[in-house]
Amino acid sequence: MQGIAASPGIAIGNVYLFNKETLDIDSKPIEEGKIYDEIKRFEEAKDKTRKQLEAIQKSISETLSKEEFEIFTAHMMMVNDPTLSYSVERYITVNKLNAEAALDKSINEIWEMFQSMDDDYIKDRAIDIRDVGTKMLYNLAGREMASLAKLDDEVIVVSTDLTPSDTAQMDTEKVLGFVTDLGGKTSHTAIIARSLEIPAVIGLRDATTLLRGGEMAIVDGNKGIVIFNPTIDQIEHFNLLKKNYQVGKKELQELRTLPAMTLDGRKVEMAANIGMTRDVKSALKNGAEGIGLFRTEFLFMDRATFPSEDDQFNAYRLVGEQMEGRPVIIRTLDIGGDKNIGYMDFPKETNPYLGWRAIRMCLDRPEILKNQLRAILRASHYGNLRVMYPMIISIEEIRKANQILNEAKNELSKNGTPFDNNIQVGIMVETPAAALNAESLIEAVDFVSIGTNDLTQYTLAVDRGNEAITHLYQPMHPAVLRLIKIVIDASHKAGKWVGMCGEMAGDARAAILLLGMGLDEFSMSAGSIPNIKKIIRGISYKKAKCVADCVLSMTSSEEIVQYLDDLVL
């Protein structure tokens, strides 16, 4: 079975089916006189859940890093979220629902909002909402949740999904690996699995149906493969792969502090994509030389109102200080269309991917953009920060955004607030329009970063979230690669540097190709950095350029992928 490679490594063992009981929610109306009692029950469940999360934090404090530890701090913030409490109390007082039904409806509404987002990082936060909500529901019902804390034998855990709480409390001496039907690579469950170094494959859809308790299985967390009832030859083969993986892992750890430099001396920058301030630790741990993309959307999510300028300033300052002079590229708010927030009135759109989003929304609501730019500018006094505008398609948009940036600078200057007056400004190239007009756009900025996720779907007219046509979503399509080459060449002609912050930057099979095309900066999920660095350090720039020339002459995605696989794998 092919799934998502969530946590690297290989595990071989017997299957343990972890089935969690589903609570039946009784939604019959309550009497007027019971409203206070139901609100009180909800508050007591909140308090009990908070104490449970504190206990989990305490129990894992020596096992997980601060990054993973703080996941449960975020969970406690969800428990205390005034938006959630308001929603539950409204359902109780207005709709006369009992506490269980009110909480269930409120959690489902928040969960659906997060699930509807296009950004995988934000979408994967939905499971955290579900985790916290389920805990509170069990506490309301006076029931105890199933746990993986105590197991009798070494096993491969198979479940519909695993929450961060399930994963953090696993008996790591007994859990060899795990497999789930649901989940994404950027979910907190996957993050914790990688921290605990437990091989994991997720998003298999029907693993719990096909796998039976007690039968043998192989979990290949490197390639996202699960084999059930393996043959003797397969077991021997994967035992050898497991041994080789351990040797290779040690080699990668030794590379973390070394530069990403080719055999003939060309150096490129290795940067990390982050979504929250706590992601910085993982970036530095994996050898990131900068932050190539700070997605600021999460600062605006799961709130009742816009974050204040000070809220944003504190987050940007913290990241800048933690990176200690290394560059931090902060993308301005990329929300709207399919990524809505509850406190904004977004129009209903037929084609949200092509709609009122990102820089378009921010230029229509300049107070939102100026507030964010003021916060970034103030924080630039404490770190090497840069600004990046998303979804740019014209020079007019850059000029309007820069005009708002200059207004923010003038306001801060009048107040005597220190900031970096020469802060670098860049754009994301995510559309064919921006790529084909790159030569003109680049004259107005200091750098560009290629967002291959959107560039691919817009170039190929393929909705990357549509499962029916997911096979058509091909980042290695010749048209996409030629647009990337156009952007890189235009940037260098103008004397500007060019980076990439889309998924392709962290794809091992694309590393040599992008290096040969002349990419200056690779920004990716932190865990991918050591492997991409190893590939770059193992080839000459001269050879990489030959590879790029060869690939750009090819006419099909299949031919390109096969050629690159043969080089890297």
DRENZANU-366374 format. One record per residue (C-alpha): residue in one letter; residue number from 1; z, x, y. Coordinates in steps of 0.2 Angstrom, whole numbers. Last residue first. Example, Ala and Ser with C-alpha at 12.3 -4.5 7.8 and 13.67 -1.06 7.14 Angstrom:
residu S&num 2&z 36&x 68&y -5 $
residu A&num 1&z 39&x 62&y -22 $
//
This chain:
residu L&num 569&z -30&x 88&y 35 $
residu V&num 568&z -36&x 96&y 51 $
residu L&num 567&z -54&x 101&y 49 $
residu D&num 566&z -59&x 89&y 35 $
residu D&num 565&z -51&x 75&y 45 $
residu L&num 564&z -61&x 80&y 60 $
residu Y&num 563&z -78&x 78&y 51 $
residu Q&num 562&z -73&x 62&y 42 $
residu V&num 561&z -67&x 54&y 59 $
residu I&num 560&z -83&x 59&y 67 $
residu E&num 559&z -95&x 53&y 53 $
residu E&num 558&z -85&x 36&y 53 $
residu S&num 557&z -86&x 34&y 72 $
residu S&num 556&z -105&x 36&y 72 $
residu T&num 555&z -118&x 45&y 82 $
residu M&num 554&z -113&x 64&y 82 $
residu S&num 553&z -118&x 76&y 96 $
residu L&num 552&z -102&x 74&y 104 $
residu V&num 551&z -93&x 80&y 88 $
residu C&num 550&z -103&x 96&y 87 $
residu D&num 549&z -100&x 101&y 105 $
residu A&num 548&z -81&x 97&y 103 $
residu V&num 547&z -80&x 108&y 87 $
residu C&num 546&z -89&x 122&y 96 $
residu K&num 545&z -77&x 120&y 110 $
residu A&num 544&z -63&x 121&y 98 $
residu K&num 543&z -70&x 137&y 90 $
residu K&num 542&z -70&x 146&y 108 $
residu Y&num 541&z -53&x 139&y 111 $
residu S&num 540&z -46&x 148&y 96 $
residu I&num 539&z -37&x 139&y 83 $
residu G&num 538&z -19&x 139&y 75 $
residu R&num 537&z -9&x 137&y 91 $
residu I&num 536&z -18&x 121&y 95 $
residu I&num 535&z -14&x 114&y 78 $
residu K&num 534&z 5&x 120&y 79 $
residu K&num 533&z 7&x 112&y 96 $
residu I&num 532&z 0&x 95&y 89 $
residu N&num 531&z 13&x 96&y 75 $
residu P&num 530&z 27&x 101&y 87 $
residu I&num 529&z 23&x 87&y 100 $
residu S&num 528&z 22&x 72&y 88 $
residu G&num 527&z 40&x 68&y 89 $
residu A&num 526&z 40&x 66&y 108 $
residu S&num 525&z 27&x 52&y 108 $
residu M&num 524&z 12&x 59&y 117 $
residu S&num 523&z 6&x 68&y 133 $
residu F&num 522&z -7&x 81&y 131 $
residu E&num 521&z -12&x 91&y 147 $
residu D&num 520&z -27&x 102&y 151 $
residu L&num 519&z -41&x 93&y 141 $
residu G&num 518&z -56&x 104&y 140 $
residu M&num 517&z -67&x 96&y 128 $
residu G&num 516&z -62&x 109&y 115 $
residu L&num 515&z -44&x 105&y 117 $
residu L&num 514&z -48&x 86&y 115 $
residu L&num 513&z -58&x 90&y 99 $
residu I&num 512&z -45&x 101&y 92 $
residu A&num 511&z -31&x 88&y 94 $
residu A&num 510&z -41&x 73&y 89 $
residu R&num 509&z -36&x 74&y 70 $
residu A&num 508&z -18&x 77&y 74 $
residu D&num 507&z -17&x 61&y 85 $
residu G&num 506&z -4&x 63&y 99 $
residu A&num 505&z -16&x 63&y 113 $
residu M&num 504&z -26&x 49&y 105 $
residu E&num 503&z -11&x 37&y 108 $
residu G&num 502&z -14&x 37&y 127 $
residu C&num 501&z -6&x 49&y 139 $
residu M&num 500&z -21&x 61&y 142 $
residu G&num 499&z -21&x 74&y 155 $
residu V&num 498&z -33&x 81&y 168 $
residu W&num 497&z -31&x 95&y 181 $
residu K&num 496&z -41&x 95&y 197 $
residu G&num 495&z -53&x 108&y 204 $
residu A&num 494&z -66&x 95&y 208 $
residu K&num 493&z -78&x 101&y 194 $
residu H&num 492&z -63&x 102&y 183 $
residu S&num 491&z -60&x 83&y 186 $
residu A&num 490&z -78&x 78&y 184 $
residu D&num 489&z -79&x 88&y 167 $
residu I&num 488&z -63&x 80&y 160 $
residu V&num 487&z -69&x 62&y 166 $
residu I&num 486&z -86&x 63&y 158 $
residu K&num 485&z -79&x 70&y 142 $
residu I&num 484&z -68&x 55&y 140 $
residu L&num 483&z -82&x 44&y 143 $
residu R&num 482&z -92&x 53&y 130 $
residu L&num 481&z -78&x 51&y 118 $
residu V&num 480&z -76&x 32&y 121 $
residu A&num 479&z -95&x 30&y 118 $
residu P&num 478&z -95&x 41&y 102 $
residu H&num 477&z -81&x 29&y 94 $
residu M&num 476&z -66&x 40&y 90 $
residu P&num 475&z -54&x 28&y 98 $
residu Q&num 474&z -61&x 15&y 85 $
residu Y&num 473&z -55&x -3&y 87 $
residu L&num 472&z -68&x -12&y 77 $
residu H&num 471&z -57&x -12&y 61 $
residu T&num 470&z -44&x -22&y 72 $
residu I&num 469&z -56&x -36&y 73 $
residu A&num 468&z -47&x -50&y 64 $
residu E&num 467&z -30&x -42&y 68 $
residu N&num 466&z -32&x -45&y 87 $
residu G&num 465&z -20&x -34&y 97 $
residu R&num 464&z -33&x -21&y 100 $
residu D&num 463&z -44&x -34&y 109 $
residu V&num 462&z -61&x -26&y 106 $
residu A&num 461&z -74&x -25&y 120 $
residu L&num 460&z -79&x -7&y 115 $
residu T&num 459&z -76&x 1&y 132 $
residu Y&num 458&z -62&x -10&y 137 $
residu Q&num 457&z -53&x -8&y 120 $
residu T&num 456&z -55&x 11&y 120 $
residu L&num 455&z -51&x 13&y 138 $
residu D&num 454&z -35&x 3&y 136 $
residu N&num 453&z -28&x 14&y 122 $
residu T&num 452&z -36&x 30&y 129 $
residu G&num 451&z -26&x 30&y 145 $
residu I&num 450&z -33&x 46&y 153 $
residu S&num 449&z -23&x 55&y 166 $
residu V&num 448&z -30&x 60&y 182 $
residu F&num 447&z -24&x 73&y 195 $
residu D&num 446&z -22&x 76&y 214 $
residu V&num 445&z -30&x 61&y 220 $
residu A&num 444&z -44&x 55&y 232 $
residu E&num 443&z -58&x 67&y 226 $
residu I&num 442&z -54&x 61&y 208 $
residu L&num 441&z -61&x 44&y 212 $
residu S&num 440&z -78&x 49&y 217 $
residu E&num 439&z -81&x 60&y 202 $
residu A&num 438&z -73&x 48&y 190 $
residu N&num 437&z -85&x 34&y 194 $
residu L&num 436&z -91&x 33&y 175 $
residu A&num 435&z -73&x 35&y 169 $
residu A&num 434&z -65&x 22&y 182 $
residu A&num 433&z -78&x 9&y 178 $
residu P&num 432&z -77&x 12&y 159 $
residu T&num 431&z -58&x 7&y 161 $
residu E&num 430&z -42&x 16&y 158 $
residu V&num 429&z -42&x 31&y 169 $
residu M&num 428&z -24&x 32&y 175 $
residu I&num 427&z -22&x 38&y 193 $
residu G&num 426&z -14&x 53&y 201 $
residu V&num 425&z -3&x 57&y 216 $
residu Q&num 424&z 7&x 73&y 218 $
residu I&num 423&z 22&x 73&y 230 $
residu N&num 422&z 18&x 84&y 245 $
residu N&num 421&z 32&x 75&y 256 $
residu D&num 420&z 45&x 78&y 243 $
residu F&num 419&z 59&x 68&y 249 $
residu P&num 418&z 75&x 69&y 260 $
residu T&num 417&z 80&x 53&y 269 $
residu G&num 416&z 82&x 55&y 288 $
residu N&num 415&z 80&x 36&y 291 $
residu K&num 414&z 64&x 39&y 301 $
residu S&num 413&z 57&x 50&y 287 $
residu L&num 412&z 61&x 37&y 274 $
residu E&num 411&z 51&x 24&y 283 $
residu N&num 410&z 37&x 36&y 286 $
residu K&num 409&z 36&x 40&y 267 $
residu A&num 408&z 36&x 22&y 262 $
residu E&num 407&z 22&x 18&y 274 $
residu N&num 406&z 12&x 33&y 267 $
residu L&num 405&z 14&x 26&y 249 $
residu I&num 404&z 8&x 9&y 255 $
residu Q&num 403&z -7&x 18&y 262 $
residu N&num 402&z -9&x 27&y 246 $
residu A&num 401&z -10&x 11&y 236 $
residu K&num 400&z -23&x 4&y 248 $
residu R&num 399&z -33&x 20&y 247 $
residu I&num 398&z -32&x 21&y 228 $
residu E&num 397&z -37&x 3&y 227 $
residu E&num 396&z -52&x 5&y 238 $
residu I&num 395&z -58&x 20&y 228 $
residu S&num 394&z -61&x 8&y 213 $
residu I&num 393&z -56&x 4&y 195 $
residu I&num 392&z -38&x 9&y 194 $
residu M&num 391&z -28&x 1&y 180 $
residu P&num 390&z -12&x 12&y 183 $
residu Y&num 389&z -7&x 22&y 198 $
residu M&num 388&z 3&x 38&y 195 $
residu V&num 387&z 16&x 46&y 206 $
residu R&num 386&z 23&x 63&y 203 $
residu L&num 385&z 41&x 70&y 201 $
residu N&num 384&z 48&x 88&y 201 $
residu G&num 383&z 66&x 84&y 203 $
residu Y&num 382&z 80&x 79&y 214 $
residu H&num 381&z 71&x 77&y 231 $
residu S&num 380&z 58&x 67&y 221 $
residu A&num 379&z 71&x 54&y 218 $
residu R&num 378&z 69&x 47&y 236 $
residu L&num 377&z 51&x 47&y 234 $
residu I&num 376&z 52&x 37&y 217 $
residu A&num 375&z 63&x 24&y 225 $
residu R&num 374&z 52&x 22&y 240 $
residu L&num 373&z 37&x 20&y 229 $
residu Q&num 372&z 46&x 7&y 219 $
residu N&num 371&z 51&x -3&y 234 $
residu K&num 370&z 33&x -1&y 241 $
residu L&num 369&z 25&x -7&y 225 $
residu I&num 368&z 36&x -23&y 225 $
residu E&num 367&z 33&x -26&y 244 $
residu P&num 366&z 15&x -24&y 241 $
residu R&num 365&z 13&x -40&y 231 $
residu D&num 364&z -6&x -42&y 231 $
residu L&num 363&z -7&x -23&y 229 $
residu C&num 362&z 6&x -23&y 215 $
residu M&num 361&z -3&x -37&y 205 $
residu R&num 360&z -20&x -27&y 206 $
residu I&num 359&z -11&x -11&y 202 $
residu A&num 358&z -4&x -17&y 185 $
residu R&num 357&z -10&x -35&y 181 $
residu W&num 356&z -19&x -50&y 187 $
residu G&num 355&z -33&x -52&y 174 $
residu L&num 354&z -44&x -43&y 162 $
residu Y&num 353&z -32&x -41&y 148 $
residu P&num 352&z -25&x -59&y 153 $
residu N&num 351&z -42&x -67&y 148 $
residu T&num 350&z -39&x -86&y 150 $
residu E&num 349&z -25&x -84&y 162 $
residu K&num 348&z -10&x -94&y 167 $
residu P&num 347&z -4&x -87&y 183 $
residu F&num 346&z 11&x -77&y 184 $
residu D&num 345&z 27&x -83&y 194 $
residu M&num 344&z 39&x -69&y 193 $
residu Y&num 343&z 57&x -71&y 187 $
residu G&num 342&z 52&x -72&y 168 $
residu I&num 341&z 42&x -56&y 167 $
residu N&num 340&z 25&x -56&y 161 $
residu K&num 339&z 15&x -43&y 150 $
residu D&num 338&z -1&x -53&y 145 $
residu G&num 337&z -7&x -54&y 163 $
residu G&num 336&z 6&x -44&y 173 $
residu I&num 335&z 14&x -28&y 171 $
residu D&num 334&z 10&x -9&y 174 $
residu L&num 333&z 23&x -5&y 188 $
residu T&num 332&z 20&x 12&y 194 $
residu R&num 331&z 18&x 26&y 182 $
residu I&num 330&z 30&x 40&y 185 $
residu I&num 329&z 24&x 58&y 180 $
residu V&num 328&z 38&x 70&y 178 $
residu P&num 327&z 35&x 89&y 180 $
residu R&num 326&z 48&x 101&y 174 $
residu G&num 325&z 60&x 106&y 187 $
residu E&num 324&z 76&x 103&y 177 $
residu M&num 323&z 70&x 88&y 166 $
residu Q&num 322&z 87&x 81&y 166 $
residu E&num 321&z 87&x 80&y 185 $
residu G&num 320&z 70&x 71&y 186 $
residu V&num 319&z 75&x 59&y 173 $
residu L&num 318&z 92&x 55&y 181 $
residu R&num 317&z 83&x 53&y 198 $
residu Y&num 316&z 70&x 41&y 192 $
residu A&num 315&z 84&x 30&y 184 $
residu N&num 314&z 95&x 31&y 200 $
residu F&num 313&z 81&x 27&y 211 $
residu Q&num 312&z 76&x 12&y 201 $
residu D&num 311&z 93&x 4&y 202 $
residu D&num 310&z 94&x 9&y 221 $
residu E&num 309&z 77&x 1&y 225 $
residu S&num 308&z 84&x -15&y 217 $
residu P&num 307&z 78&x -21&y 200 $
residu F&num 306&z 69&x -37&y 201 $
residu T&num 305&z 79&x -53&y 196 $
residu A&num 304&z 85&x -61&y 180 $
residu R&num 303&z 83&x -46&y 169 $
residu D&num 302&z 76&x -43&y 152 $
residu M&num 301&z 62&x -32&y 158 $
residu F&num 300&z 60&x -23&y 175 $
residu L&num 299&z 67&x -7&y 171 $
residu F&num 298&z 57&x -8&y 154 $
residu E&num 297&z 41&x -8&y 164 $
residu T&num 296&z 44&x 10&y 171 $
residu R&num 295&z 33&x 19&y 158 $
residu F&num 294&z 36&x 37&y 162 $
residu L&num 293&z 20&x 46&y 157 $
residu G&num 292&z 16&x 64&y 156 $
residu I&num 291&z 35&x 69&y 155 $
residu G&num 290&z 35&x 88&y 155 $
residu E&num 289&z 36&x 104&y 145 $
residu A&num 288&z 41&x 94&y 129 $
residu G&num 287&z 48&x 105&y 116 $
residu N&num 286&z 54&x 92&y 103 $
residu K&num 285&z 72&x 92&y 109 $
residu L&num 284&z 66&x 91&y 127 $
residu A&num 283&z 57&x 75&y 123 $
residu S&num 282&z 71&x 68&y 112 $
residu K&num 281&z 83&x 70&y 126 $
residu V&num 280&z 72&x 62&y 139 $
residu D&num 279&z 71&x 46&y 129 $
residu R&num 278&z 88&x 41&y 136 $
residu T&num 277&z 80&x 37&y 153 $
residu M&num 276&z 68&x 24&y 146 $
residu G&num 275&z 50&x 22&y 142 $
residu I&num 274&z 45&x 40&y 138 $
residu N&num 273&z 28&x 48&y 135 $
residu A&num 272&z 30&x 67&y 132 $
residu A&num 271&z 21&x 82&y 138 $
residu M&num 270&z 13&x 98&y 130 $
residu E&num 269&z 3&x 108&y 143 $
residu V&num 268&z -12&x 118&y 138 $
residu K&num 267&z -13&x 137&y 137 $
residu R&num 266&z -30&x 146&y 133 $
residu G&num 265&z -26&x 164&y 126 $
residu D&num 264&z -38&x 167&y 112 $
residu L&num 263&z -27&x 161&y 97 $
residu T&num 262&z -24&x 145&y 107 $
residu M&num 261&z -8&x 142&y 117 $
residu A&num 260&z 4&x 128&y 116 $
residu P&num 259&z 19&x 138&y 121 $
residu L&num 258&z 34&x 142&y 110 $
residu T&num 257&z 51&x 134&y 110 $
residu R&num 256&z 47&x 120&y 98 $
residu L&num 255&z 37&x 131&y 86 $
residu E&num 254&z 52&x 136&y 75 $
residu Q&num 253&z 55&x 118&y 71 $
residu L&num 252&z 37&x 116&y 65 $
residu E&num 251&z 39&x 130&y 53 $
residu K&num 250&z 55&x 122&y 45 $
residu K&num 249&z 45&x 106&y 44 $
residu G&num 248&z 31&x 115&y 35 $
residu V&num 247&z 43&x 121&y 21 $
residu Q&num 246&z 51&x 104&y 19 $
residu Y&num 245&z 33&x 96&y 18 $
residu N&num 244&z 28&x 108&y 5 $
residu K&num 243&z 42&x 103&y -6 $
residu K&num 242&z 38&x 84&y -4 $
residu L&num 241&z 20&x 87&y -7 $
residu L&num 240&z 25&x 96&y -24 $
residu N&num 239&z 36&x 81&y -28 $
residu F&num 238&z 21&x 69&y -23 $
residu H&num 237&z 9&x 77&y -36 $
residu E&num 236&z 22&x 77&y -50 $
residu I&num 235&z 26&x 59&y -47 $
residu Q&num 234&z 7&x 55&y -46 $
residu D&num 233&z 4&x 63&y -62 $
residu I&num 232&z 18&x 54&y -71 $
residu T&num 231&z 11&x 38&y -65 $
residu P&num 230&z 18&x 28&y -50 $
residu N&num 229&z 25&x 10&y -53 $
residu F&num 228&z 24&x 7&y -34 $
residu I&num 227&z 15&x 18&y -21 $
residu V&num 226&z 19&x 17&y -3 $
residu I&num 225&z 8&x 25&y 10 $
residu G&num 224&z 12&x 28&y 29 $
residu K&num 223&z 4&x 45&y 30 $
residu N&num 222&z 19&x 56&y 33 $
residu G&num 221&z 32&x 43&y 28 $
residu D&num 220&z 25&x 44&y 10 $
residu V&num 219&z 37&x 32&y 0 $
residu I&num 218&z 35&x 33&y -19 $
residu A&num 217&z 42&x 19&y -30 $
residu M&num 216&z 51&x 16&y -46 $
residu E&num 215&z 56&x -2&y -52 $
residu G&num 214&z 74&x -7&y -50 $
residu G&num 213&z 71&x -22&y -38 $
residu R&num 212&z 53&x -28&y -37 $
residu L&num 211&z 40&x -23&y -25 $
residu L&num 210&z 25&x -35&y -22 $
residu T&num 209&z 34&x -49&y -12 $
residu T&num 208&z 46&x -38&y -2 $
residu A&num 207&z 31&x -26&y 2 $
residu D&num 206&z 21&x -41&y 9 $
residu R&num 205&z 19&x -37&y 28 $
residu L&num 204&z 18&x -18&y 26 $
residu G&num 203&z 24&x -15&y 44 $
residu I&num 202&z 35&x -1&y 40 $
residu V&num 201&z 35&x 16&y 30 $
residu A&num 200&z 51&x 26&y 31 $
residu P&num 199&z 56&x 44&y 26 $
residu I&num 198&z 75&x 46&y 31 $
residu E&num 197&z 77&x 60&y 43 $
residu L&num 196&z 93&x 52&y 51 $
residu S&num 195&z 84&x 54&y 68 $
residu R&num 194&z 68&x 48&y 62 $
residu A&num 193&z 76&x 33&y 54 $
residu I&num 192&z 85&x 30&y 71 $
residu I&num 191&z 69&x 30&y 80 $
residu A&num 190&z 60&x 19&y 67 $
residu T&num 189&z 74&x 6&y 69 $
residu H&num 188&z 73&x 8&y 88 $
residu S&num 187&z 55&x 2&y 87 $
residu T&num 186&z 42&x 14&y 92 $
residu K&num 185&z 33&x 14&y 76 $
residu G&num 184&z 32&x -4&y 74 $
residu G&num 183&z 41&x -17&y 63 $
residu L&num 182&z 39&x -30&y 49 $
residu D&num 181&z 37&x -29&y 30 $
residu T&num 180&z 49&x -15&y 28 $
residu V&num 179&z 50&x 1&y 17 $
residu F&num 178&z 65&x 13&y 16 $
residu G&num 177&z 69&x 31&y 10 $
residu L&num 176&z 81&x 40&y 0 $
residu V&num 175&z 96&x 29&y 4 $
residu K&num 174&z 111&x 35&y -6 $
residu E&num 173&z 118&x 50&y 4 $
residu T&num 172&z 112&x 41&y 20 $
residu D&num 171&z 123&x 26&y 17 $
residu M&num 170&z 115&x 16&y 30 $
residu Q&num 169&z 125&x 10&y 45 $
residu A&num 168&z 113&x 16&y 58 $
residu T&num 167&z 98&x 8&y 49 $
residu D&num 166&z 106&x -9&y 47 $
residu S&num 165&z 112&x -9&y 65 $
residu P&num 164&z 95&x -4&y 71 $
residu T&num 163&z 88&x -19&y 62 $
residu L&num 162&z 79&x -18&y 46 $
residu D&num 161&z 64&x -29&y 42 $
residu T&num 160&z 58&x -39&y 27 $
residu S&num 159&z 67&x -27&y 16 $
residu V&num 158&z 65&x -13&y 4 $
residu V&num 157&z 78&x 1&y 2 $
residu I&num 156&z 72&x 16&y -9 $
residu V&num 155&z 88&x 20&y -19 $
residu E&num 154&z 101&x 33&y -24 $
residu D&num 153&z 115&x 23&y -33 $
residu D&num 152&z 131&x 13&y -29 $
residu L&num 151&z 128&x 8&y -11 $
residu K&num 150&z 140&x 6&y 3 $
residu A&num 149&z 135&x 5&y 21 $
residu L&num 148&z 119&x -5&y 17 $
residu S&num 147&z 126&x -21&y 24 $
residu A&num 146&z 125&x -40&y 22 $
residu M&num 145&z 132&x -50&y 37 $
residu E&num 144&z 149&x -58&y 37 $
residu R&num 143&z 151&x -77&y 41 $
residu G&num 142&z 162&x -85&y 54 $
residu A&num 141&z 147&x -96&y 60 $
residu L&num 140&z 149&x -90&y 78 $
residu N&num 139&z 151&x -72&y 72 $
residu Y&num 138&z 135&x -74&y 61 $
residu L&num 137&z 126&x -81&y 76 $
residu M&num 136&z 132&x -66&y 87 $
residu K&num 135&z 126&x -54&y 75 $
residu T&num 134&z 109&x -63&y 74 $
residu G&num 133&z 107&x -62&y 92 $
residu V&num 132&z 110&x -44&y 93 $
residu D&num 131&z 98&x -39&y 80 $
residu R&num 130&z 85&x -52&y 86 $
residu I&num 129&z 85&x -44&y 104 $
residu D&num 128&z 84&x -27&y 96 $
residu I&num 127&z 69&x -33&y 86 $
residu A&num 126&z 61&x -38&y 102 $
residu R&num 125&z 62&x -20&y 108 $
residu D&num 124&z 46&x -16&y 98 $
residu K&num 123&z 36&x -26&y 110 $
residu I&num 122&z 41&x -15&y 124 $
residu Y&num 121&z 35&x 1&y 116 $
residu D&num 120&z 20&x -8&y 109 $
residu D&num 119&z 14&x -13&y 127 $
residu D&num 118&z 4&x -29&y 125 $
residu M&num 117&z 19&x -40&y 127 $
residu S&num 116&z 20&x -57&y 118 $
residu Q&num 115&z 34&x -50&y 107 $
residu F&num 114&z 45&x -47&y 122 $
residu M&num 113&z 43&x -65&y 128 $
residu E&num 112&z 45&x -72&y 110 $
residu W&num 111&z 61&x -63&y 108 $
residu I&num 110&z 68&x -69&y 125 $
residu E&num 109&z 64&x -87&y 120 $
residu N&num 108&z 70&x -85&y 102 $
residu I&num 107&z 87&x -78&y 108 $
residu S&num 106&z 89&x -93&y 120 $
residu K&num 105&z 85&x -106&y 106 $
residu D&num 104&z 97&x -98&y 93 $
residu L&num 103&z 111&x -96&y 106 $
residu A&num 102&z 110&x -115&y 111 $
residu A&num 101&z 109&x -120&y 92 $
residu E&num 100&z 124&x -110&y 88 $
residu A&num 99&z 134&x -115&y 103 $
residu N&num 98&z 131&x -134&y 100 $
residu L&num 97&z 118&x -142&y 110 $
residu K&num 96&z 122&x -155&y 124 $
residu N&num 95&z 105&x -152&y 132 $
residu V&num 94&z 112&x -149&y 150 $
residu T&num 93&z 129&x -142&y 146 $
residu I&num 92&z 126&x -132&y 130 $
residu Y&num 91&z 108&x -128&y 133 $
residu R&num 90&z 113&x -122&y 151 $
residu E&num 89&z 127&x -112&y 144 $
residu V&num 88&z 115&x -103&y 132 $
residu S&num 87&z 103&x -99&y 146 $
residu Y&num 86&z 116&x -93&y 158 $
residu S&num 85&z 124&x -82&y 145 $
residu L&num 84&z 107&x -74&y 140 $
residu T&num 83&z 102&x -71&y 159 $
residu P&num 82&z 120&x -64&y 162 $
residu D&num 81&z 117&x -50&y 149 $
residu N&num 80&z 134&x -45&y 141 $
residu V&num 79&z 127&x -45&y 123 $
residu M&num 78&z 111&x -37&y 129 $
residu M&num 77&z 121&x -23&y 138 $
residu M&num 76&z 130&x -21&y 121 $
residu H&num 75&z 114&x -18&y 113 $
residu A&num 74&z 109&x -5&y 126 $
residu T&num 73&z 125&x 4&y 122 $
residu F&num 72&z 120&x 3&y 104 $
residu I&num 71&z 104&x 12&y 108 $
residu E&num 70&z 115&x 24&y 117 $
residu F&num 69&z 120&x 32&y 101 $
residu E&num 68&z 102&x 35&y 96 $
residu E&num 67&z 99&x 46&y 112 $
residu K&num 66&z 116&x 54&y 111 $
residu S&num 65&z 111&x 61&y 94 $
residu L&num 64&z 116&x 52&y 78 $
residu T&num 63&z 129&x 57&y 64 $
residu E&num 62&z 144&x 62&y 74 $
residu S&num 61&z 145&x 46&y 85 $
residu I&num 60&z 139&x 35&y 70 $
residu S&num 59&z 157&x 27&y 66 $
residu K&num 58&z 161&x 26&y 85 $
residu Q&num 57&z 145&x 18&y 89 $
residu I&num 56&z 146&x 5&y 75 $
residu A&num 55&z 164&x 1&y 80 $
residu E&num 54&z 158&x -2&y 98 $
residu L&num 53&z 145&x -13&y 91 $
residu Q&num 52&z 158&x -23&y 82 $
residu K&num 51&z 169&x -25&y 97 $
residu R&num 50&z 154&x -32&y 107 $
residu T&num 49&z 150&x -44&y 93 $
residu K&num 48&z 168&x -50&y 93 $
residu D&num 47&z 168&x -53&y 112 $
residu K&num 46&z 151&x -62&y 112 $
residu A&num 45&z 157&x -73&y 98 $
residu E&num 44&z 173&x -77&y 108 $
residu E&num 43&z 162&x -82&y 123 $
residu F&num 42&z 151&x -93&y 112 $
residu R&num 41&z 166&x -102&y 105 $
residu K&num 40&z 172&x -105&y 123 $
residu I&num 39&z 156&x -112&y 128 $
residu E&num 38&z 157&x -124&y 113 $
residu D&num 37&z 175&x -129&y 118 $
residu Y&num 36&z 170&x -132&y 136 $
residu I&num 35&z 156&x -144&y 131 $
residu K&num 34&z 166&x -153&y 118 $
residu G&num 33&z 171&x -168&y 129 $
residu E&num 32&z 152&x -173&y 132 $
residu E&num 31&z 149&x -175&y 114 $
residu I&num 30&z 138&x -163&y 104 $
residu P&num 29&z 120&x -165&y 99 $
residu K&num 28&z 114&x -160&y 82 $
residu S&num 27&z 106&x -143&y 81 $
residu D&num 26&z 114&x -136&y 64 $
residu I&num 25&z 107&x -119&y 62 $
residu D&num 24&z 104&x -113&y 44 $
residu L&num 23&z 108&x -95&y 43 $
residu T&num 22&z 96&x -84&y 33 $
residu E&num 21&z 104&x -73&y 21 $
residu K&num 20&z 98&x -55&y 21 $
residu N&num 19&z 89&x -48&y 6 $
residu F&num 18&z 89&x -29&y 3 $
residu L&num 17&z 78&x -26&y -12 $
residu Y&num 16&z 83&x -9&y -20 $
residu V&num 15&z 68&x 0&y -27 $
residu N&num 14&z 70&x 16&y -38 $
residu G&num 13&z 66&x 33&y -32 $
residu I&num 12&z 54&x 45&y -24 $
residu A&num 11&z 55&x 49&y -5 $
residu I&num 10&z 43&x 59&y 5 $
residu G&num 9&z 45&x 64&y 24 $
residu P&num 8&z 40&x 57&y 41 $
residu S&num 7&z 48&x 42&y 49 $
residu A&num 6&z 38&x 27&y 55 $
residu A&num 5&z 21&x 29&y 45 $
residu I&num 4&z 14&x 12&y 47 $
residu G&num 3&z 8&x 3&y 32 $
residu Q&num 2&z -4&x 6&y 17 $
residu M&num 1&z 0&x 0&y 0 $
//
